[in-house]
């Protein structure tokens, strides 16, 4: 699991930075999380393949989180997309996108599915054989969700050297061994699975939380995860603005990470009023040590 930052700044445009958008690389698939303006330019710049994206998750209907989406969907048509796209987003995005297609007479020639969200409770919105995605209800000026992505436990790995010590174990038995079953010999004796296999690699988990007020009730949902991306629009000196605009400070994001016992924190969604973003790290480290800042083009191993 690997996180790629396409954009991580708040709404006001600047020449060198982009609004919120990121890719989560998981099992040779790319999940697109938010789609701020310029997102597809960033995909091209950092050489991410458009066609590896099948699922798109939009946190809320503020422009700096979805204005890049319609352009991307249109580009997929132009490059001959055939595979389906699934979009998970608040109620209203489907109407916005479809109206743009109608007024511009754009025909989408690939299957496009909208999964509209409205629940105020966390819900499972996607489950594959490799991972799950749940919503994290946030509080902002409009209906907003974060997203929690968890890998499922993989199959056990064969210990080939151990298996070769038993000639009666043929390849047909490998599948059952990977699933954790013991091997029963012809005489009825059992070779324990642990003798023949190795544990699967640890599962990974990632949570995306932007935009939101300081919201401690999300802590049980993200307890102990490997990596948390949490918005930090303001520094503590501008806490009054965070309250007014329903955003968070770097210190508040760090407190969430500490109380949830996450392993690593990435800060993002920075206001353009701060020329030195290392201030966010300094402030957060007063509460939570294992922290870094998002930057366009950076990647983080989960």
Backbone bond lengths (Angstrom), bond angles and torsions (degrees), N, CA, C in turn:
res aa  C-N    CA-C-N  psi(-1)  N-CA   C-N-CA  omega(-1)  CA-C   N-CA-C  phi
1 X - - - 1.453 - - 1.526 108.98 -
2 X 1.335 115.79 129.30 1.452 120.61 -175.85 1.522 109.91 -142.56
3 X 1.331 116.76 135.19 1.461 122.80 -178.92 1.518 109.96 -102.04
4 X 1.335 116.10 129.65 1.461 122.59 177.48 1.532 108.91 -116.76
5 X 1.326 116.80 124.52 1.462 121.38 -178.72 1.528 109.55 -90.86
6 X 1.326 116.44 120.55 1.465 121.91 174.17 1.521 110.88 -95.97
7 X 1.322 116.55 -38.89 1.459 122.34 177.44 1.510 109.29 -155.69
8 X 1.339 116.75 147.47 1.475 118.65 -174.22 1.529 112.62 -150.66
9 X 1.334 117.09 23.93 1.454 120.07 -178.46 1.524 110.96 -115.96
10 X 1.328 115.54 160.77 1.458 120.09 -177.36 1.523 110.55 -78.84
11 X 1.317 116.41 -173.50 1.465 122.62 -158.06 1.527 116.45 -59.67
12 X 1.317 118.90 -38.44 1.463 120.29 -173.32 1.524 111.03 -64.74
13 X 1.344 118.20 121.71 1.472 119.57 -176.65 1.525 113.13 -71.40
14 X 1.309 114.95 147.45 1.468 122.35 173.03 1.519 108.25 -136.06
15 X 1.314 116.30 164.98 1.463 120.12 -172.79 1.523 113.39 -73.44
16 X 1.309 117.86 -22.05 1.467 119.86 -172.08 1.525 114.11 -117.05
17 X 1.315 118.48 -3.25 1.460 120.83 -177.87 1.526 110.07 -131.20
18 X 1.334 114.95 162.97 1.459 121.04 -174.08 1.525 109.95 -128.74
19 X 1.344 117.52 154.84 1.469 120.00 175.80 1.524 111.79 -72.92
20 X 1.314 115.17 179.36 1.477 122.58 -165.73 1.520 114.52 -59.48
21 X 1.319 115.31 125.58 1.458 123.27 170.66 1.521 108.33 -171.93
22 X 1.318 115.50 140.10 1.462 119.40 178.73 1.518 110.45 -155.01
23 X 1.321 114.14 161.44 1.457 122.17 177.15 1.514 109.03 -117.79
24 X 1.318 115.38 137.68 1.456 120.01 170.60 1.522 107.36 -111.11
25 X 1.315 115.27 117.80 1.465 121.68 179.44 1.522 108.29 -89.49
26 X 1.323 115.83 121.47 1.456 119.74 -176.57 1.521 109.29 -147.28
27 X 1.338 116.46 119.80 1.464 122.21 177.95 1.520 112.25 51.44
28 X 1.324 115.52 49.62 1.465 122.97 176.74 1.533 112.96 63.67
29 X 1.322 116.48 24.00 1.458 122.74 176.96 1.524 108.08 -127.11
30 X 1.329 117.31 151.95 1.456 121.62 177.18 1.520 109.57 -114.49
31 X 1.330 117.01 123.90 1.455 122.60 172.78 1.526 107.50 -99.83
32 X 1.326 116.85 125.51 1.459 121.52 178.05 1.521 108.75 -92.60
33 X 1.324 116.30 124.39 1.466 121.56 -178.80 1.517 108.25 -117.94
34 X 1.322 115.74 112.54 1.457 125.81 -172.63 1.532 110.84 63.48
35 X 1.319 114.68 155.17 1.467 120.03 -171.51 1.522 109.57 -146.56
36 X 1.331 116.14 65.17 1.456 120.44 177.99 1.520 112.39 -63.85
37 X 1.318 115.24 166.01 1.462 121.45 -178.50 1.534 111.16 -53.80
38 X 1.323 116.32 136.89 1.463 121.02 -179.79 1.508 114.63 85.74
39 X 1.337 116.38 4.76 1.465 120.10 -175.24 1.518 112.60 -58.47
40 X 1.345 117.46 -44.03 1.465 118.03 -176.90 1.528 112.02 -71.75
41 X 1.313 117.56 -26.65 1.466 120.19 172.60 1.519 109.64 -63.25
42 X 1.320 116.59 -41.90 1.455 121.50 178.39 1.531 111.35 -66.10
43 X 1.316 116.84 -37.14 1.466 119.46 175.58 1.520 110.72 -59.07
44 X 1.330 116.15 -43.93 1.461 120.20 178.52 1.528 110.95 -66.25
45 X 1.312 116.02 -44.43 1.458 120.47 -176.55 1.520 111.80 -58.85
46 X 1.326 116.42 -42.25 1.462 120.39 -176.16 1.525 112.65 -98.60
47 X 1.352 115.66 13.14 1.468 123.15 169.92 1.535 113.38 59.91
48 X 1.329 115.90 42.92 1.457 120.73 172.09 1.523 108.89 -93.29
49 X 1.300 117.38 137.17 1.449 121.82 -175.36 1.531 111.68 -80.93
50 X 1.331 115.90 122.84 1.463 121.64 -179.90 1.529 111.39 -54.43
51 X 1.332 116.26 -42.73 1.457 119.59 -171.13 1.522 114.12 -76.32
52 X 1.323 118.01 -4.85 1.465 119.75 175.26 1.529 111.13 -84.28
53 X 1.345 116.66 -6.61 1.467 121.32 179.57 1.520 109.27 -92.36
54 X 1.318 116.30 121.00 1.457 121.19 177.92 1.516 112.21 -118.94
55 X 1.344 116.56 -25.46 1.463 121.23 -177.57 1.527 109.40 -124.54
56 X 1.337 116.00 133.02 1.463 122.90 -179.07 1.524 108.46 -124.52
57 X 1.336 116.67 132.99 1.457 121.99 -177.05 1.531 108.88 -121.79
58 X 1.320 116.54 118.63 1.472 122.32 -179.81 1.524 107.98 -108.39
59 X 1.324 116.51 127.15 1.467 120.33 -174.01 1.523 112.72 -75.61
60 X 1.340 117.18 -41.48 1.465 119.97 -178.36 1.523 109.71 -165.16
61 X 1.316 115.23 168.48 1.458 120.49 -172.82 1.524 112.55 -95.72
62 X 1.313 116.43 55.55 1.461 123.50 164.12 1.524 107.26 -106.80
63 X 1.326 115.97 139.56 1.451 120.93 -168.55 1.510 115.45 -55.64
64 X 1.328 117.43 -34.47 1.463 118.90 -177.53 1.528 112.36 -71.61
65 X 1.338 116.51 2.84 1.458 120.52 177.33 1.528 113.65 -118.97
66 X 1.355 117.55 -6.06 1.471 116.75 178.92 1.529 114.97 -148.41
67 X 1.328 120.09 0.05 1.461 120.08 -176.99 1.532 113.21 -64.31
68 X 1.315 117.80 -18.55 1.460 119.95 178.22 1.519 113.87 -85.75
69 X 1.337 117.19 -4.85 1.460 119.91 -170.96 1.518 112.89 -71.61
70 X 1.327 118.19 -46.52 1.470 119.66 -174.95 1.529 111.27 -63.40
71 X 1.322 117.16 -36.24 1.459 120.06 176.61 1.513 111.97 -64.42
72 X 1.316 116.24 -40.35 1.460 120.71 178.51 1.526 111.42 -64.51
73 X 1.329 116.38 -45.16 1.465 120.33 179.50 1.525 111.25 -62.69
74 X 1.322 116.31 -37.34 1.463 120.59 177.19 1.523 111.02 -66.90
75 X 1.328 116.68 -39.71 1.465 120.38 179.29 1.527 111.30 -63.89
76 X 1.314 116.95 -36.40 1.459 119.96 178.12 1.526 110.81 -60.16
77 X 1.316 116.12 -37.89 1.465 120.14 176.27 1.524 110.35 -62.55
78 X 1.316 116.40 -43.40 1.462 120.82 -175.69 1.529 112.53 -68.04
79 X 1.328 117.07 -29.74 1.467 119.30 -179.08 1.529 112.22 -93.13
80 X 1.342 115.90 8.61 1.459 119.86 173.42 1.506 115.44 81.80
81 X 1.308 117.30 32.89 1.462 121.04 178.06 1.526 110.79 -55.97
82 X 1.313 117.21 136.91 1.459 122.22 175.37 1.525 112.37 -120.65
83 X 1.334 116.54 -31.65 1.462 120.54 -179.90 1.529 110.40 -70.37
84 X 1.318 115.49 155.15 1.458 120.84 -179.21 1.527 111.47 -73.23
85 X 1.325 115.14 157.79 1.462 123.43 171.99 1.530 107.55 -123.75
86 X 1.320 116.01 134.60 1.462 121.48 176.36 1.527 108.85 -115.51
87 X 1.330 116.74 127.66 1.458 122.47 -178.74 1.525 108.80 -116.22
88 X 1.326 115.95 125.54 1.461 123.34 179.39 1.524 106.87 -110.71
89 X 1.338 116.91 117.34 1.463 119.79 -170.70 1.526 110.12 -161.96
90 X 1.331 116.87 162.96 1.463 119.63 176.91 1.524 112.38 -59.07
91 X 1.323 115.69 154.15 1.457 121.42 173.77 1.531 108.74 -53.77
92 X 1.322 116.12 132.94 1.462 121.32 -179.91 1.508 113.13 119.20
93 X 1.327 117.11 -32.01 1.468 118.65 -177.96 1.532 111.11 -65.85
94 X 1.314 117.49 -39.08 1.466 120.73 178.36 1.524 110.30 -56.73
95 X 1.318 116.66 -45.77 1.467 120.78 179.94 1.527 111.19 -63.69
96 X 1.324 117.11 -41.78 1.469 121.51 179.47 1.521 111.09 -60.99
97 X 1.322 116.83 -49.64 1.463 121.39 -177.07 1.524 110.97 -66.44
98 X 1.322 116.64 -45.93 1.463 119.61 -177.35 1.518 111.85 -65.36
99 X 1.336 118.01 -35.12 1.462 120.65 176.95 1.526 110.88 -63.69
100 X 1.323 116.27 -41.61 1.469 119.03 177.39 1.523 111.47 -62.07
101 X 1.326 116.58 -40.11 1.463 119.77 178.16 1.531 111.20 -65.61
102 X 1.327 116.95 -40.19 1.468 120.60 -179.63 1.526 111.07 -64.48
103 X 1.334 116.14 -48.33 1.465 119.96 -175.16 1.527 112.63 -71.26
104 X 1.336 116.81 -25.00 1.468 119.57 178.41 1.522 112.01 -98.74
105 X 1.356 115.34 5.17 1.475 121.13 -179.38 1.536 111.13 51.86
106 X 1.322 114.76 47.37 1.464 121.73 178.55 1.520 109.86 -98.19
107 X 1.319 116.77 120.98 1.462 121.67 177.79 1.522 109.18 -99.45
108 X 1.324 116.42 119.37 1.460 121.52 177.46 1.525 108.24 -85.88
109 X 1.317 115.98 121.64 1.466 120.74 -173.74 1.523 112.80 -103.58
110 X 1.305 117.36 25.13 1.461 121.94 174.22 1.523 107.83 -136.90
111 X 1.324 119.59 157.25 1.470 121.19 -179.16 1.535 111.02 -65.96
112 X 1.326 116.57 126.18 1.467 122.86 -178.83 1.526 108.10 -125.99
113 X 1.332 115.73 119.74 1.460 120.81 -176.08 1.530 110.10 -119.40
114 X 1.329 116.10 131.29 1.462 121.76 175.62 1.524 109.29 -105.18
115 X 1.323 115.93 132.01 1.461 122.23 174.86 1.529 106.05 -115.07
116 X 1.319 115.88 99.83 1.465 119.73 -172.29 1.529 110.62 -85.70
117 X 1.311 115.17 135.95 1.459 122.70 -174.22 1.524 110.86 -110.49
118 X 1.326 115.49 140.22 1.468 119.43 178.17 1.522 112.53 -148.04
119 X 1.328 117.43 -6.66 1.459 120.82 -176.31 1.526 111.82 -69.82
120 X 1.313 115.85 143.64 1.459 121.96 174.76 1.523 111.82 -92.68
121 X 1.319 116.29 1.23 1.458 122.26 176.74 1.527 109.50 -110.63
122 X 1.334 116.48 153.97 1.456 120.09 176.57 1.531 109.56 -64.04
123 X 1.331 116.41 136.62 1.458 120.01 179.82 1.518 110.61 -142.01
124 X 1.324 114.69 149.39 1.455 121.74 175.26 1.526 108.02 -76.68
125 X 1.340 117.37 119.77 1.462 119.82 -176.69 1.523 112.97 -112.60
126 X 1.330 117.12 -14.67 1.463 119.91 178.69 1.521 108.72 -153.08
127 X 1.336 115.36 133.56 1.467 120.69 174.12 1.518 108.44 -138.36
128 X 1.312 116.51 122.49 1.455 122.14 173.76 1.525 107.82 -114.98
129 X 1.323 117.08 -177.96 1.458 118.61 178.12 1.526 111.96 -74.76
130 X 1.343 117.29 -7.87 1.463 121.39 -177.34 1.529 114.15 -111.18
131 X 1.346 117.97 -28.18 1.468 119.88 -173.70 1.525 111.33 -158.58
132 X 1.333 114.78 166.40 1.468 121.53 174.25 1.519 109.34 -125.45
133 X 1.340 115.63 155.92 1.464 121.98 174.69 1.526 108.54 -129.99
134 X 1.326 115.52 126.16 1.459 121.83 176.09 1.526 109.63 -120.78
135 X 1.320 115.73 152.76 1.459 120.04 174.98 1.526 110.23 -81.15
136 X 1.326 114.68 151.54 1.464 122.85 172.23 1.529 106.54 -119.83
137 X 1.327 118.86 101.88 1.466 120.06 -177.95 1.524 111.37 -62.05
138 X 1.337 115.94 124.59 1.453 122.72 -179.39 1.523 109.54 -114.56
139 X 1.319 116.92 175.23 1.464 120.49 178.11 1.522 109.50 -128.53
140 X 1.323 114.61 114.81 1.459 122.15 -179.63 1.531 107.28 -137.84
141 X 1.299 117.48 -164.34 1.466 119.75 -177.99 1.528 112.04 -78.05
142 X 1.326 116.58 -17.64 1.463 122.37 172.53 1.528 107.35 -131.45
143 X 1.325 115.45 170.18 1.465 120.65 179.15 1.528 109.49 -57.37
144 X 1.355 115.94 128.08 1.467 120.97 -171.93 1.521 110.85 -142.53
145 X 1.335 115.11 140.96 1.463 121.74 172.95 1.522 110.51 -126.73
146 X 1.317 115.55 144.06 1.449 120.83 160.13 1.519 107.65 -93.30
147 X 1.345 115.80 179.75 1.462 119.60 -178.25 1.527 110.07 -136.84
148 X 1.320 115.31 137.61 1.463 123.09 178.58 1.527 108.64 -115.44
149 X 1.327 115.85 118.61 1.463 121.37 -179.10 1.523 108.53 -112.05
150 X 1.322 116.09 124.45 1.463 121.60 179.65 1.529 110.50 -124.97
151 X 1.322 115.97 131.59 1.456 120.12 171.13 1.525 109.84 -69.96
152 X 1.321 115.31 146.81 1.457 119.95 169.90 1.529 109.12 -85.47
153 X 1.312 115.41 156.50 1.462 119.65 178.46 1.521 110.05 -63.92
154 X 1.311 116.16 128.62 1.462 120.96 -178.92 1.532 110.14 -79.14
155 X 1.319 115.30 171.41 1.459 120.17 175.06 1.527 110.14 -67.89
156 X 1.331 115.69 155.65 1.460 120.04 175.07 1.528 109.43 -67.42
157 X 1.317 116.58 157.95 1.464 121.45 -179.57 1.530 110.10 -100.60
158 X 1.312 115.27 138.40 1.467 118.71 177.98 1.525 110.59 -68.48
159 X 1.314 115.52 135.64 1.461 121.74 170.02 1.530 106.26 -92.44
160 X 1.331 115.47 88.03 1.467 120.99 -170.36 1.524 112.07 -57.10
161 X 1.324 116.45 -39.55 1.474 118.78 179.77 1.524 111.03 -61.07
162 X 1.321 116.36 -39.23 1.464 119.84 179.05 1.526 111.06 -71.49
163 X 1.318 116.69 -41.10 1.465 120.73 -179.07 1.530 110.75 -61.60
164 X 1.320 116.81 -39.46 1.469 120.84 -176.75 1.526 112.56 -66.08
165 X 1.326 117.68 -15.21 1.455 120.10 177.97 1.541 112.09 -74.85
166 X 1.339 115.48 -9.61 1.465 120.16 -178.39 1.532 108.38 -124.17
167 X 1.334 117.70 93.20 1.475 121.82 -175.66 1.531 113.30 -58.10
168 X 1.338 117.65 -25.50 1.465 119.30 -178.16 1.531 113.01 -72.48
169 X 1.351 117.46 -13.51 1.476 120.16 178.52 1.530 108.28 -81.51
170 X 1.308 116.28 103.87 1.457 121.63 -179.89 1.529 110.43 -94.20
171 X 1.306 115.34 170.20 1.476 119.63 -173.87 1.524 112.76 -62.00
172 X 1.343 117.69 -26.02 1.477 119.02 179.84 1.529 111.77 -61.98
173 X 1.336 117.03 -22.08 1.468 120.82 -176.62 1.526 112.40 -87.07
174 X 1.317 116.59 -10.50 1.466 119.59 -173.75 1.532 112.26 -60.93
175 X 1.324 115.71 -40.41 1.473 118.95 -177.14 1.527 110.87 -60.55
176 X 1.340 116.46 -44.44 1.461 119.93 179.34 1.522 111.60 -65.44
177 X 1.321 116.42 -37.13 1.467 119.65 178.17 1.523 110.65 -63.68
178 X 1.309 116.84 -42.94 1.470 120.59 179.37 1.525 111.37 -62.69
179 X 1.320 116.25 -28.76 1.466 120.82 178.90 1.528 112.81 -84.77
180 X 1.325 116.56 3.88 1.458 120.13 173.77 1.515 115.75 95.29
181 X 1.331 117.97 7.91 1.461 119.84 -178.94 1.530 111.52 -83.92
182 X 1.317 115.66 146.42 1.465 121.21 174.23 1.531 109.52 -72.34
183 X 1.340 115.82 162.04 1.463 119.96 176.04 1.519 108.72 -102.96
184 X 1.331 115.69 125.81 1.472 121.96 179.37 1.527 108.68 -97.55
185 X 1.309 116.22 119.84 1.464 121.45 -179.19 1.530 109.82 -80.20
186 X 1.335 115.80 168.22 1.468 120.88 -177.18 1.518 112.49 -61.33
187 X 1.338 117.16 -30.30 1.466 119.45 179.71 1.527 112.82 -84.21
188 X 1.330 116.48 4.54 1.459 121.11 178.07 1.516 114.42 90.84
189 X 1.309 118.05 -9.89 1.465 119.86 177.65 1.531 109.59 -72.99
190 X 1.323 114.92 158.81 1.457 121.02 -172.96 1.523 110.71 -117.83
191 X 1.315 115.22 133.43 1.468 120.88 170.58 1.535 106.45 -99.26
192 X 1.332 118.59 114.19 1.471 120.49 -176.91 1.527 111.78 -59.10
193 X 1.298 115.00 143.90 1.460 120.43 -178.57 1.522 111.66 -57.33
194 X 1.331 116.67 -38.47 1.464 120.80 -177.64 1.525 112.18 -61.80
195 X 1.345 116.25 -22.27 1.463 120.86 178.06 1.524 111.32 -73.93
196 X 1.324 116.13 -27.96 1.465 121.54 -170.49 1.531 114.04 -108.02
197 X 1.322 116.72 -11.77 1.465 119.09 -175.68 1.523 110.87 -133.55
198 X 1.320 114.37 167.65 1.461 122.39 175.88 1.527 109.19 -115.62
199 X 1.314 117.87 151.28 1.467 119.58 -179.69 1.527 111.05 -61.15
200 X 1.336 118.02 149.93 1.462 120.64 175.43 1.525 109.74 -69.30
201 X 1.313 118.01 160.21 1.466 119.42 176.40 1.517 110.24 -63.17
202 X 1.323 117.73 152.49 1.468 120.39 178.89 1.527 111.02 -58.89
203 X 1.314 116.42 143.70 1.464 120.09 175.87 1.523 109.86 -72.68
204 X 1.337 116.27 154.09 1.468 122.23 -179.98 1.532 109.48 -114.88
205 X 1.330 115.51 155.37 1.459 120.04 -179.95 1.524 109.78 -143.96
206 X 1.328 114.95 145.31 1.471 121.57 -176.90 1.524 109.36 -142.27
207 X 1.329 116.33 137.21 1.461 121.58 177.20 1.520 110.55 -125.24
208 X 1.328 115.15 136.97 1.462 123.45 179.37 1.524 107.90 -113.91
209 X 1.333 117.44 120.08 1.464 121.73 -178.86 1.525 110.34 -129.16
210 X 1.307 116.26 97.38 1.457 122.06 177.17 1.519 106.66 -161.08
211 X 1.328 118.54 131.07 1.452 133.33 -1.08 1.526 108.37 -103.62
212 X 1.337 117.40 153.66 1.452 119.09 -176.59 1.517 111.89 -167.65
213 X 1.320 115.44 154.45 1.449 120.57 166.07 1.529 108.48 -70.90
214 X 1.323 115.72 171.72 1.469 120.92 170.62 1.519 107.21 -62.68
215 X 1.325 117.09 117.78 1.469 121.09 -169.82 1.529 110.51 -135.70
216 X 1.318 117.22 82.86 1.469 120.24 -175.37 1.525 114.58 -61.03
217 X 1.332 118.24 -20.12 1.471 117.71 -177.52 1.525 113.57 -72.93
218 X 1.348 117.85 -1.79 1.470 119.16 172.72 1.532 111.61 -83.92
219 X 1.327 116.52 -10.33 1.466 120.55 -173.45 1.530 112.98 -57.20
220 X 1.341 119.87 -45.25 1.479 118.29 178.97 1.528 113.11 -60.06
221 X 1.325 118.30 -28.63 1.469 121.31 -178.38 1.522 111.94 -72.83
222 X 1.341 117.29 -29.73 1.465 120.94 -173.72 1.531 112.16 -113.14
223 X 1.303 116.32 13.76 1.466 121.28 -176.34 1.532 111.42 -54.94
224 X 1.319 116.31 123.90 1.450 121.90 171.82 1.517 116.06 72.85
225 X 1.325 118.92 13.26 1.467 119.45 -178.44 1.529 110.57 -70.03
226 X 1.329 115.26 164.41 1.462 120.30 -176.44 1.515 112.98 -76.29
227 X 1.341 117.46 -41.19 1.457 119.84 -178.26 1.525 110.44 -143.13
228 X 1.323 115.55 136.57 1.459 123.03 176.57 1.519 109.46 -121.87
229 X 1.326 116.40 125.71 1.465 120.97 166.60 1.523 106.29 -99.44
230 X 1.327 116.00 121.68 1.469 119.92 -179.18 1.518 109.10 -131.33
231 X 1.318 114.88 133.81 1.459 118.58 178.54 1.521 111.40 -60.22
232 X 1.338 115.23 145.52 1.462 122.49 175.23 1.526 106.08 -144.39
233 X 1.308 115.52 70.30 1.467 120.48 -174.95 1.512 111.43 -63.57
234 X 1.339 116.76 -35.26 1.463 121.75 -173.75 1.525 112.21 -125.90
235 X 1.309 114.85 159.12 1.459 121.78 165.78 1.516 108.70 -87.76
236 X 1.314 115.50 165.67 1.460 120.65 -175.37 1.530 112.16 -60.31
237 X 1.334 118.10 -27.63 1.470 120.95 179.19 1.530 112.11 -63.01
238 X 1.338 115.71 -19.96 1.463 120.25 178.52 1.532 111.09 -115.46
239 X 1.314 115.65 35.68 1.457 120.64 -178.90 1.523 112.07 -59.56
240 X 1.333 116.28 -32.28 1.462 120.14 178.68 1.522 111.30 -61.68
241 X 1.341 116.72 -36.98 1.466 120.33 177.27 1.524 111.46 -70.11
242 X 1.336 115.62 -34.70 1.468 119.25 177.00 1.525 109.96 -61.92
243 X 1.322 116.49 -43.40 1.463 120.43 179.06 1.532 110.22 -64.75
244 X 1.319 116.42 -44.89 1.470 121.59 -177.21 1.524 112.04 -63.21
245 X 1.335 117.03 -41.17 1.465 121.17 -175.06 1.531 113.20 -97.96
246 X 1.327 116.18 0.67 1.466 122.92 -178.98 1.519 111.68 60.28
247 X 1.322 114.26 53.63 1.455 122.88 173.22 1.530 108.92 -122.11
248 X 1.336 116.26 -175.15 1.464 121.94 -179.02 1.517 110.57 -122.48
249 X 1.327 115.30 162.38 1.461 122.25 172.69 1.528 109.32 -101.22
250 X 1.313 115.66 166.19 1.467 120.29 177.97 1.529 110.69 -61.08
251 X 1.326 116.07 -38.89 1.464 119.88 179.66 1.525 111.09 -64.42
252 X 1.318 116.68 -40.85 1.460 120.24 179.41 1.530 111.42 -66.41
253 X 1.333 116.78 -40.68 1.466 120.30 177.16 1.526 110.56 -61.31
254 X 1.333 116.04 -41.20 1.460 120.64 178.96 1.529 111.06 -65.11
255 X 1.315 117.25 -35.87 1.465 120.55 179.05 1.529 110.64 -66.05
256 X 1.334 115.83 -40.67 1.468 119.54 175.78 1.530 110.09 -59.80
257 X 1.349 116.59 -46.86 1.469 120.96 -179.33 1.526 111.18 -60.78
258 X 1.315 116.59 -43.25 1.464 120.67 -179.46 1.525 110.98 -64.53
259 X 1.329 116.49 -48.85 1.460 120.01 -175.81 1.522 112.14 -68.60
260 X 1.341 116.73 -27.06 1.463 120.60 178.45 1.523 112.18 -86.37
261 X 1.325 117.52 -9.68 1.455 120.71 179.82 1.515 112.86 65.16
262 X 1.337 116.70 35.45 1.471 118.71 178.63 1.528 108.83 -74.92
263 X 1.327 115.97 160.85 1.462 119.29 -176.02 1.524 112.67 -86.75
264 X 1.339 116.47 -30.37 1.466 119.07 -175.58 1.519 108.92 -151.83
265 X 1.326 116.23 139.94 1.465 122.83 -178.06 1.512 110.12 -119.75
266 X 1.339 116.48 132.01 1.460 122.87 173.00 1.524 107.69 -115.91
267 X 1.317 116.30 126.51 1.463 121.79 179.55 1.523 110.36 -97.45
268 X 1.341 116.59 146.99 1.456 120.17 179.02 1.510 112.10 -160.75
269 X 1.356 115.73 -171.35 1.469 124.13 -179.52 1.534 111.11 64.82
270 X 1.333 115.76 46.37 1.458 121.12 -173.88 1.528 112.26 -75.84
271 X 1.321 115.73 139.11 1.464 121.19 172.72 1.525 109.52 -68.29
272 X 1.321 116.40 146.19 1.472 121.52 -179.46 1.519 112.94 -72.72
273 X 1.323 117.33 -4.41 1.471 119.70 -178.86 1.534 111.97 -74.24
274 X 1.348 117.87 -11.70 1.461 120.61 -175.84 1.537 110.68 -106.99
275 X 1.337 117.92 111.74 1.469 120.33 -179.69 1.534 112.90 -75.52
276 X 1.334 116.87 -23.09 1.464 120.84 -176.80 1.526 108.94 -118.56
277 X 1.323 116.31 101.62 1.460 119.73 -175.09 1.524 113.07 -79.61
278 X 1.319 117.55 -7.06 1.461 118.81 174.40 1.532 110.75 -66.65
279 X 1.331 116.02 -16.32 1.473 119.29 175.69 1.529 110.92 -61.38
280 X 1.321 116.38 -31.60 1.461 119.96 -179.72 1.530 110.55 -66.51
281 X 1.332 116.33 -40.86 1.464 120.02 177.28 1.525 110.22 -63.24
282 X 1.320 115.65 -45.98 1.472 120.16 -178.08 1.520 110.72 -59.06
283 X 1.318 116.50 -45.41 1.461 119.55 -178.96 1.530 111.37 -66.58
284 X 1.333 116.95 -42.79 1.460 120.21 -177.85 1.525 111.99 -66.72
285 X 1.339 117.21 -36.94 1.455 121.27 -177.65 1.523 112.94 -64.96
286 X 1.297 117.90 -16.76 1.464 119.96 174.52 1.533 110.81 -65.91
287 X 1.336 115.49 -22.19 1.461 121.14 -177.83 1.527 111.78 -111.36
288 X 1.360 115.72 -41.83 1.466 121.37 -171.24 1.525 108.07 -140.28
289 X 1.327 116.27 122.44 1.458 120.46 -169.40 1.526 113.80 -76.85
290 X 1.318 117.86 -41.00 1.467 121.13 -169.73 1.530 110.41 -87.10
291 X 1.322 116.29 77.92 1.461 121.94 -171.88 1.524 110.23 -138.21
292 X 1.331 115.94 149.59 1.461 121.85 174.55 1.523 107.75 -147.32
293 X 1.329 116.48 172.37 1.456 120.33 179.63 1.523 110.90 -109.58
294 X 1.329 115.28 146.98 1.457 121.15 174.32 1.522 108.98 -74.60
295 X 1.318 115.43 144.96 1.461 122.81 173.08 1.515 107.77 -144.75
296 X 1.330 116.80 145.89 1.454 120.97 178.54 1.531 110.13 -54.88
297 X 1.326 115.77 128.00 1.445 120.78 178.70 1.509 114.96 91.89
298 X 1.330 118.24 -10.76 1.462 120.02 179.14 1.525 110.62 -78.89
299 X 1.302 115.96 150.47 1.455 122.77 174.91 1.520 108.77 -127.56
300 X 1.312 115.45 145.97 1.464 122.18 -179.03 1.515 109.10 -128.98
301 X 1.321 117.15 125.34 1.457 121.50 173.15 1.534 108.69 -74.57
302 X 1.312 116.68 126.54 1.466 119.44 178.23 1.523 108.10 -81.69
